[in-house]
Amino acid sequence: MTNFVLDNSVAMRWMLESEKASDQKYAEAVLKKLADVDAFVPNLWHLEAANVLLGAEKRLEANIGEIERFISQLENLPIHVDPLTSRQSFNRTLVLARAYKLSSYDASYFELAMREGLPLATLDKNLIKAAKKAGVDIYLED
């Protein structure tokens, strides 16, 4: 089994269901794989997740108790934070963001997958397009 880079577009679907059934099915398949493999994330992952959860709370899509339970579940998953994300920000990540027309946040996931030679678990269309163009595998894609 292969470890992978986990984008927040997938992880947040574990709590906030997608209207698109195929996206939800993919997110759930990725979650099941975490029983056997590890996920890696850039060091901005927790902040990005917190921002999404705060937005869901403001829109009344989730309450504080649900969010706290979800965070507890996330903390118990084999998700490892990359210690080098910040060091890559002003060089490789910035270059990749420009070249592939990505936000710096999305480019950090892309850069990590490239640097570690890992597939990328994402639902972000721009990130999928960039990964395919660069030869980075999309996790669980045949």
C-alpha positions in Angstrom: 0.0 0.0 0.0 1.1 3.5 -0.8 1.3 6.5 1.5 -0.1 9.7 0.0 -0.5 13.5 0.3 -3.9 14.5 1.7 -5.5 17.6 0.4 -8.1 19.4 2.6 -10.6 19.1 -0.2 -10.8 15.4 0.6 -10.5 15.5 4.4 -13.2 18.1 4.9 -15.7 15.8 3.0 -15.4 13.4 5.9 -17.5 15.8 7.9 -19.1 18.2 5.4 -20.7 16.0 2.7 -20.4 16.9 -0.9 -23.4 17.4 -3.1 -21.5 15.4 -5.7 -21.8 11.7 -4.9 -18.6 10.7 -6.7 -16.6 13.2 -4.6 -18.1 11.9 -1.4 -17.4 8.3 -2.5 -13.8 9.2 -3.3 -13.3 10.9 0.1 -14.7 7.9 2.0 -12.5 5.6 0.0 -9.4 7.7 1.0 -10.5 7.6 4.6 -10.7 3.8 4.6 -7.2 3.6 3.3 -5.9 5.3 6.4 -6.4 2.0 8.2 -3.4 0.7 6.3 -1.3 3.7 5.1 -0.2 7.1 6.2 -1.1 10.5 4.9 1.2 13.5 4.6 0.2 17.1 4.7 1.9 20.5 4.4 2.3 22.4 7.6 -0.6 24.8 6.7 -3.1 21.8 6.7 -4.4 22.4 10.3 -5.0 26.1 9.7 -6.7 25.4 6.4 -8.9 22.8 8.1 -9.7 25.1 11.0 -10.8 27.8 8.5 -13.1 25.4 6.7 -14.6 24.3 9.9 -15.2 27.8 11.2 -16.9 28.6 7.9 -19.2 25.6 8.3 -20.0 26.7 11.9 -20.9 30.2 10.7 -23.1 28.8 8.0 -24.8 26.5 10.6 -23.6 23.4 8.7 -22.0 22.1 11.9 -22.1 22.9 15.6 -19.2 23.3 18.0 -19.7 19.8 19.4 -19.7 18.2 16.0 -16.6 20.1 15.0 -14.8 19.1 18.2 -15.6 15.4 17.7 -14.4 15.7 14.1 -11.1 17.3 15.2 -10.6 14.6 17.7 -11.1 12.0 15.0 -8.7 13.8 12.7 -6.0 13.9 15.5 -6.2 10.1 15.8 -5.6 9.4 12.1 -2.1 8.7 10.7 -1.6 12.2 9.3 1.9 13.5 9.4 2.9 17.1 9.0 5.7 17.9 6.6 8.4 20.0 8.4 9.9 21.4 5.2 6.8 23.2 3.7 7.9 26.6 4.9 11.4 26.2 3.6 9.9 25.5 0.1 7.4 28.4 0.1 9.6 31.1 -1.4 11.2 28.9 -4.0 9.7 25.6 -5.2 6.2 26.3 -4.1 6.1 29.8 -5.5 7.6 28.5 -8.8 5.0 25.7 -9.0 2.1 28.1 -8.2 3.1 30.3 -11.0 3.8 27.6 -13.5 0.6 25.7 -12.9 -1.7 28.6 -12.0 -2.4 27.4 -8.4 -2.8 29.2 -5.2 0.2 29.0 -2.9 -1.9 26.8 -0.6 -2.7 24.3 -3.3 0.9 24.4 -4.6 2.1 23.4 -1.2 0.3 20.0 -1.5 1.5 19.7 -5.1 5.1 20.5 -4.1 5.0 18.0 -1.2 3.7 15.2 -3.5 6.4 15.9 -6.1 9.2 16.1 -3.5 8.2 12.9 -1.8 7.2 11.0 -4.9 3.7 10.4 -3.4 0.3 10.3 -5.1 -2.0 13.2 -4.2 -5.5 12.7 -2.8 -7.5 15.7 -3.9 -10.9 16.8 -5.2 -9.6 20.2 -6.3 -10.0 20.4 -10.1 -7.0 22.8 -10.6 -4.8 20.6 -8.5 -5.8 17.5 -10.4 -5.1 19.2 -13.7 -1.7 20.4 -12.5 -0.8 16.9 -11.1 -1.7 15.2 -14.3 0.3 17.7 -16.4 3.3 17.1 -14.2 3.0 13.3 -13.9 2.0 13.3 -10.3 -0.4 10.4 -9.6 -3.8 11.0 -8.2 -4.4 8.7 -5.2 -6.8 5.8 -5.9 -7.2 6.7 -9.6 -6.9 3.8 -12.0 
